[in-house]
């Protein structure tokens, strides 16, 4: 039973409201991202940032119907393409004066070897570098909106990761499971360093 409870995860018991706050959740059309967006939509405005607009609209429609919150908004964001990331950030900054919570959740897992539009190995490019760039582009708006929060979703798989500087993009050897682990370790290291810099 305890193992089942662990795998099932917990439920947020907070009753805090987020009126007047703006939240971005990447990859919120399925899984953890969708459930996070569903919970947050009961509290305030949520922007669902996804590559697949049709799936994102379906998820948003379901969440709107369930929560009664019409401020569940879909925006196009392809983390495998830095042009798309920059376009998303540019539009967001033009439309929204504040950003209070950024949840970097989107990710790929166990992909056959492929590269992003910019030539990065897919796991590292989407799971880490894409979110790194997105956070960088939105950081000043987050600071301006303080108190604000950045949440980077990682995984216990980071324990199996190494940063292979001699072969960052898996061109010499590639294992899809290890590539995922490496990207999740990059998430953790990025989070620690970002927290250190923001504290300073």
Secondary structure, DSSP 8 states (H G I E B T S, - for coil): -HHHHHHH----------TT-EEEEETTTSHHHHHHHHHHHTTSEEEEEES-HHHHHHHHHHHHHHH--S-EEEEE--TT-HHHHHHHHHHHHHH-S---EEEE-----S--S-B-TTS-BHHIIIIIIIHHHHHHHHHHHHHHT-S-EEEE---GGGGG----GGGTT-SS---HHHHHHHHHHHHHHHHHHHHHHHH-
